[in-house]
């Protein structure tokens, strides 16, 4: 999708002002959190790999806004924004990135393996596409027990040519499972453009092979994202089976902090940055008289304070005690 296709509609009227501002706050929180994480990485405070989703904030926030608190989320390793939008404490998420004992995964997971039982957030997974069958397994459990909970499984366009993707979607289609598959299509699988790796670049069309609805939405529009995912979730909850939702988005940073970005031009990236989806959402709300510049600036200040506190907390938190090395390998009693 080219930057020119990012058209915005009028803001729906059925929401309260506070709801609109909360969507904005969450997107700004994710942006500032990841900017500070990038800074900490360059300072050597975060080890391993760090995969940022700067530019993809509306896709993260919109998906989570469409879910119930007891629905289950499986996602890939570009998951900081999804974890924050799901309601996880920024201090605990930042501490996890720092590898500290106070992190959401007790310092054992780092950037790629965030998880929270409380939030039904079942981790970022480092194996591309490897979590899709696990999400289907959770959906089987819900169907078997008669629960009305829905599973949402998020992955990138780089996962759609893996065997796990096809096998899992086929099973979900055969058994009409309560699951929504969400593809965050940022146009590149690591350093390969989707048109160089996929014979069918419109991923939502693949849903037809598994007898489920497929839809494409503008993942850079938080309201369109939420509405699209909510419709799919409601169908799954009503027993109508799975759906495949493709969210078109774009990451402003490379695949990881180690990415020299030789596969795309600086001009292309700047084109997308010029249409920053957070700034576009703010303009919409201002132009329609929903909120003022002063109100947005107040939110920005509070978010900055929240992120400052998260970094301070992570810096001051202890590293895991080596004596706990074998804890949490399976399940502690």
C-alpha positions, 0 to 999 in steps of 0.5 A: 500500500502506498502512503497516498492510500492512507485516507482518513474518514470522519471520526465516529460520533458514538464515542466519548471524548475520553475514549478518543483521548485514551486511544491517542494516549496509548499510541503516544505511550508506545511511540515514546516507550520504543524511542527510549528503548532504542536509546537504552539499546544503544547504551548497552542496557538492552541486550540481544535483538530489539525489534521496534514497531514505531509507525505501527502504533494504530495497528497495535492499539486498534486490535487490543481495543476490539477485545475483551479482557479475557480474550487471548492474544498470541503475537510475534516478537515485535510486541512491545506496543501490543503488550502496552496496549493490552494494559501491561505496566510500562515499568514491568515491560521496560524492566523485561527489556533490561533483563531485570527480575521485576520484568513481566517475564522475570527477566528471562524473556527480554524484548522478544518474549513478553507474557502476562497471565493476568492479561491473557497475553501469551507471549511474543515468539521468536520463531517466525510463524511458530506461534500460529499453531499454538494460538489455534490450540487455545481456540480448540480449548475454548471451543471444547469447553464451550467458552465464548472467549476468542483468540487473536493471533498476530503475525507479520507478512513474513510469516504467511509463507511458512507451513505453520501458517497454512496448516493452522489456518486450514485446521481453524477453517475445518473446525470453525474455531473462535480465532482471528488471524491478524497480519500486520503487513508492513510490506517487508519480511526482514529485508525482503519486500513482500512482492519479492517473496509472495506470489499473492501479495494481498494476503487477505485473499488467502482466506478463501483457501480455508473457507473463512472471511478475509478483509484488508484494512488500513492499519495506520487508522486506529478506528478502522483497525478497531472496527474491522477487528471487532467485527471479526471477533464478534463473528468468532464469539458468535460461533461463526468461525475464524477470519483473516484480517490484513492490516496495512502498515509501515515501520519507520525503523529497520527490522531490528536495531541491527538493520542497516536498511539497505533494501529500501530508500530513505525517500520511501521512509520519509514519505511514510513519516510525513504521514505519521498516523499519530499526528494524523489522528490528533489532527482529526480530533482537533479539526472536529473539535473533540479535543484541543492542542492544550489537552494533547500536550498535557497527555504528551507530558504525562506520557513522557513522565510515565516513560521516564519512570519506566526507565528509572524503574528498570535501571534500579531493578535487580537482575535475576538471582542465579539461584532461581535459574531453574524456576519457571522452566515449566510451571511452579506449584 
